[in-house]
Amino acid sequence: MKSVVLVALSFLFVQFSYADFPVVPDEKITPGDLCSRQDHHFDGYRYSQKIPYCRRDVSRGLKAKIYKQYGIPSGCKSRFTVDHFYPLSIGGNNSSKNLWPEHVRIKALRQDLEQYVFDSVREGRMSQEEALERIYEAKMNPPVEELRRIELFGSDCDKAALQVFEQL
């Protein structure tokens, strides 16, 4: 009987400890933020649109803060990467308002998009505003088919992320 109770308690602990994993950014924590001249990491303007550019500089301490804000335990950090909501290449900055722990399998699906918007802005084929909108839409709407693959084949850390997404 004692072992049954311990198993039940450990199951509850696992369920609650994995309750807050993101598949999309939480807009209250990570609304996105843009570089400005006043930014500590400001490194000039880029492109014909004169978009402020910030150097990449995200400390371990800031990454730890982001994981903590999103409730990701150390045992699951390998399934996530601290990512810029708005990429630096199109004007994002390194503030905590622009960083979130992105699931590695979801991030892998968007590598081409970030390169595409970067190239398009750099070459003048897309405005910064259009690029930011595309990034926002992609990050707030991950592909359903990949979410289903994670649901079927993912780890406990992956599946906990899906539970949060399905509640949104």
BATOR-366959 format. One record per residue (C-alpha): residue number from 1; residue in one letter; x negated, y negated, z negated. Coordinates in nm, 3 decimals, always signed. Each point is the difference from the previous one (the first is absolute). Layout:
BEGIN
+-----+---+---------+---------+---------+
|   k | r |    east |   north |      up |
+-----+---+---------+---------+---------+
| NUM | A |       X |       Y |       Z |
...
+-----+---+---------+---------+---------+
//
This chain:
BEGIN
+-----+---+---------+---------+---------+
|   k | r |    east |   north |      up |
+-----+---+---------+---------+---------+
|   1 | M |  +0.000 |  +0.000 |  +0.000 |
|   2 | K |  -0.283 |  -0.236 |  -0.091 |
|   3 | S |  -0.159 |  +0.046 |  +0.344 |
|   4 | V |  +0.329 |  -0.079 |  +0.173 |
|   5 | V |  +0.025 |  -0.326 |  -0.195 |
|   6 | L |  -0.361 |  -0.088 |  +0.085 |
|   7 | V |  +0.060 |  +0.069 |  +0.369 |
|   8 | A |  +0.315 |  -0.216 |  -0.004 |
|   9 | L |  -0.180 |  -0.284 |  -0.178 |
|  10 | S |  -0.294 |  +0.015 |  +0.239 |
|  11 | F |  +0.242 |  -0.011 |  +0.295 |
|  12 | L |  +0.165 |  -0.311 |  -0.143 |
|  13 | F |  -0.340 |  -0.159 |  -0.061 |
|  14 | V |  -0.103 |  +0.065 |  +0.361 |
|  15 | Q |  +0.328 |  -0.142 |  +0.131 |
|  16 | F |  -0.032 |  -0.320 |  -0.203 |
|  17 | S |  -0.373 |  -0.043 |  +0.047 |
|  18 | Y |  +0.042 |  +0.005 |  +0.378 |
|  19 | A |  +0.312 |  -0.217 |  +0.011 |
|  20 | D |  -0.138 |  -0.325 |  +0.143 |
|  21 | F |  -0.199 |  +0.093 |  +0.308 |
|  22 | P |  +0.038 |  -0.233 |  +0.296 |
|  23 | V |  +0.060 |  +0.088 |  +0.361 |
|  24 | V |  +0.078 |  -0.365 |  +0.074 |
|  25 | P |  -0.125 |  -0.312 |  -0.183 |
|  26 | D |  +0.209 |  -0.124 |  -0.291 |
|  27 | E |  +0.082 |  -0.354 |  +0.110 |
|  28 | K |  +0.013 |  -0.119 |  -0.363 |
|  29 | I |  -0.360 |  +0.108 |  -0.055 |
|  30 | T |  -0.136 |  -0.036 |  +0.355 |
|  31 | P |  +0.188 |  -0.266 |  +0.198 |
|  32 | G |  -0.304 |  -0.055 |  +0.223 |
|  33 | D |  -0.231 |  -0.301 |  -0.016 |
|  34 | L |  -0.201 |  -0.194 |  +0.254 |
|  35 | C |  -0.348 |  -0.146 |  -0.004 |
|  36 | S |  -0.037 |  -0.376 |  -0.036 |
|  37 | R |  -0.286 |  -0.245 |  -0.014 |
|  38 | Q |  +0.033 |  -0.005 |  -0.380 |
|  39 | D |  -0.049 |  +0.379 |  -0.022 |
|  40 | H |  -0.322 |  +0.111 |  -0.174 |
|  41 | H |  -0.077 |  +0.235 |  +0.291 |
|  42 | F |  +0.079 |  -0.250 |  +0.277 |
|  43 | D |  -0.250 |  +0.039 |  +0.283 |
|  44 | G |  +0.123 |  -0.239 |  +0.267 |
|  45 | Y |  +0.262 |  +0.004 |  +0.272 |
|  46 | R |  +0.042 |  +0.259 |  +0.271 |
|  47 | Y |  +0.152 |  +0.015 |  +0.345 |
|  48 | S |  +0.153 |  -0.279 |  +0.207 |
|  49 | Q |  +0.280 |  -0.023 |  -0.257 |
|  50 | K |  -0.251 |  -0.100 |  -0.272 |
|  51 | I |  +0.115 |  +0.272 |  -0.242 |
|  52 | P |  -0.173 |  -0.017 |  -0.340 |
|  53 | Y |  -0.222 |  +0.304 |  -0.051 |
|  54 | C |  -0.101 |  +0.150 |  -0.337 |
|  55 | R |  -0.298 |  +0.233 |  -0.047 |
|  56 | R |  +0.084 |  +0.348 |  -0.129 |
|  57 | D |  -0.065 |  +0.019 |  -0.373 |
|  58 | V |  +0.214 |  +0.230 |  -0.211 |
|  59 | S |  -0.174 |  +0.101 |  -0.321 |
|  60 | R |  +0.042 |  +0.334 |  -0.176 |
|  61 | G |  +0.167 |  -0.187 |  -0.283 |
|  62 | L |  +0.258 |  -0.151 |  +0.234 |
|  63 | K |  +0.064 |  +0.340 |  +0.159 |
|  64 | A |  +0.051 |  +0.148 |  -0.348 |
|  65 | K |  +0.249 |  -0.279 |  -0.076 |
|  66 | I |  +0.194 |  +0.076 |  +0.320 |
|  67 | Y |  +0.018 |  +0.373 |  -0.078 |
|  68 | K |  +0.116 |  -0.082 |  -0.351 |
|  69 | Q |  +0.269 |  -0.245 |  +0.120 |
|  70 | Y |  +0.140 |  +0.272 |  +0.224 |
|  71 | G |  -0.025 |  +0.269 |  -0.269 |
|  72 | I |  -0.234 |  +0.234 |  +0.185 |
|  73 | P |  -0.188 |  +0.236 |  -0.235 |
|  74 | S |  -0.366 |  +0.071 |  +0.067 |
|  75 | G |  +0.081 |  +0.354 |  +0.117 |
|  76 | C |  +0.188 |  -0.138 |  +0.301 |
|  77 | K |  -0.221 |  -0.290 |  +0.105 |
|  78 | S |  -0.164 |  +0.211 |  +0.272 |
|  79 | R |  +0.336 |  +0.007 |  +0.184 |
|  80 | F |  +0.004 |  -0.383 |  +0.020 |
|  81 | T |  -0.226 |  -0.280 |  +0.109 |
|  82 | V |  +0.024 |  -0.359 |  -0.119 |
|  83 | D |  +0.095 |  -0.181 |  +0.318 |
|  84 | H |  +0.065 |  -0.357 |  +0.105 |
|  85 | F |  +0.371 |  -0.051 |  +0.071 |
|  86 | Y |  -0.093 |  -0.264 |  +0.258 |
|  87 | P |  -0.337 |  +0.093 |  +0.151 |
|  88 | L |  -0.288 |  -0.242 |  -0.040 |
|  89 | S |  -0.040 |  -0.001 |  +0.378 |
|  90 | I |  +0.330 |  -0.184 |  +0.043 |
|  91 | G |  -0.028 |  -0.230 |  -0.299 |
|  92 | G |  +0.066 |  +0.210 |  -0.310 |
|  93 | N |  -0.199 |  -0.050 |  -0.320 |
|  94 | N |  -0.139 |  +0.208 |  -0.287 |
|  95 | S |  +0.246 |  -0.110 |  -0.270 |
|  96 | S |  +0.198 |  +0.256 |  -0.197 |
|  97 | K |  +0.312 |  -0.137 |  +0.175 |
|  98 | N |  -0.140 |  +0.138 |  +0.326 |
|  99 | L |  -0.126 |  +0.338 |  -0.123 |
| 100 | W |  +0.184 |  +0.326 |  -0.059 |
| 101 | P |  -0.079 |  +0.372 |  -0.020 |
| 102 | E |  +0.091 |  +0.138 |  +0.341 |
| 103 | H |  +0.048 |  +0.373 |  +0.047 |
| 104 | V |  -0.286 |  +0.134 |  +0.214 |
| 105 | R |  +0.224 |  +0.196 |  +0.237 |
| 106 | I |  +0.224 |  -0.300 |  +0.064 |
| 107 | K |  -0.299 |  -0.232 |  +0.045 |
| 108 | A |  -0.150 |  +0.236 |  +0.258 |
| 109 | L |  +0.308 |  -0.045 |  +0.219 |
| 110 | R |  -0.055 |  -0.376 |  +0.030 |
| 111 | Q |  -0.368 |  -0.028 |  +0.089 |
| 112 | D |  +0.082 |  -0.081 |  +0.360 |
| 113 | L |  +0.258 |  -0.262 |  -0.098 |
| 114 | E |  -0.244 |  -0.203 |  -0.210 |
| 115 | Q |  -0.258 |  +0.012 |  +0.279 |
| 116 | Y |  +0.265 |  -0.097 |  +0.255 |
| 117 | V |  +0.122 |  -0.305 |  -0.194 |
| 118 | F |  -0.359 |  -0.105 |  -0.072 |
| 119 | D |  -0.093 |  +0.021 |  +0.370 |
| 120 | S |  +0.322 |  -0.176 |  +0.101 |
| 121 | V |  -0.054 |  -0.291 |  -0.240 |
| 122 | R |  -0.369 |  -0.029 |  +0.087 |
| 123 | E |  +0.079 |  -0.006 |  +0.373 |
| 124 | G |  +0.289 |  -0.246 |  -0.041 |
| 125 | R |  +0.270 |  +0.244 |  +0.113 |
| 126 | M |  +0.176 |  -0.010 |  -0.337 |
| 127 | S |  +0.047 |  -0.268 |  -0.262 |
| 128 | Q |  -0.098 |  +0.058 |  -0.361 |
| 129 | E |  +0.368 |  -0.015 |  -0.094 |
| 130 | E |  +0.088 |  +0.275 |  +0.250 |
| 131 | A |  -0.289 |  +0.215 |  -0.125 |
| 132 | L |  +0.106 |  -0.043 |  -0.363 |
| 133 | E |  +0.357 |  +0.099 |  +0.092 |
| 134 | R |  -0.119 |  +0.316 |  +0.177 |
| 135 | I |  -0.215 |  +0.100 |  -0.295 |
| 136 | Y |  +0.284 |  -0.070 |  -0.245 |
| 137 | E |  +0.248 |  +0.210 |  +0.199 |
| 138 | A |  -0.243 |  +0.290 |  +0.034 |
| 139 | K |  -0.098 |  +0.007 |  -0.367 |
| 140 | M |  +0.356 |  -0.031 |  -0.125 |
| 141 | N |  +0.131 |  +0.271 |  +0.237 |
| 142 | P |  -0.232 |  +0.302 |  +0.004 |
| 143 | P |  +0.078 |  +0.269 |  +0.261 |
| 144 | V |  +0.269 |  +0.234 |  -0.130 |
| 145 | E |  -0.157 |  +0.303 |  +0.172 |
| 146 | E |  -0.325 |  -0.046 |  -0.194 |
| 147 | L |  +0.192 |  -0.038 |  -0.324 |
| 148 | R |  +0.171 |  +0.334 |  +0.070 |
| 149 | R |  -0.338 |  +0.168 |  +0.064 |
| 150 | I |  -0.123 |  -0.132 |  -0.332 |
| 151 | E |  +0.317 |  +0.126 |  -0.165 |
| 152 | L |  -0.056 |  +0.350 |  +0.141 |
| 153 | F |  -0.376 |  +0.034 |  -0.025 |
| 154 | G |  -0.126 |  -0.269 |  -0.234 |
| 155 | S |  -0.142 |  +0.019 |  -0.349 |
| 156 | D |  +0.191 |  -0.091 |  -0.317 |
| 157 | C |  -0.151 |  -0.349 |  +0.029 |
| 158 | D |  +0.133 |  -0.031 |  +0.355 |
| 159 | K |  +0.347 |  +0.122 |  -0.086 |
| 160 | A |  +0.028 |  -0.243 |  -0.290 |
| 161 | A |  -0.063 |  -0.282 |  +0.245 |
| 162 | L |  +0.291 |  +0.120 |  +0.211 |
| 163 | Q |  +0.236 |  +0.003 |  -0.296 |
| 164 | V |  -0.061 |  -0.371 |  -0.052 |
| 165 | F |  +0.043 |  -0.075 |  +0.371 |
| 166 | E |  +0.334 |  +0.183 |  +0.014 |
| 167 | Q |  +0.129 |  -0.215 |  -0.288 |
| 168 | L |  -0.071 |  -0.324 |  +0.191 |
+-----+---+---------+---------+---------+
//
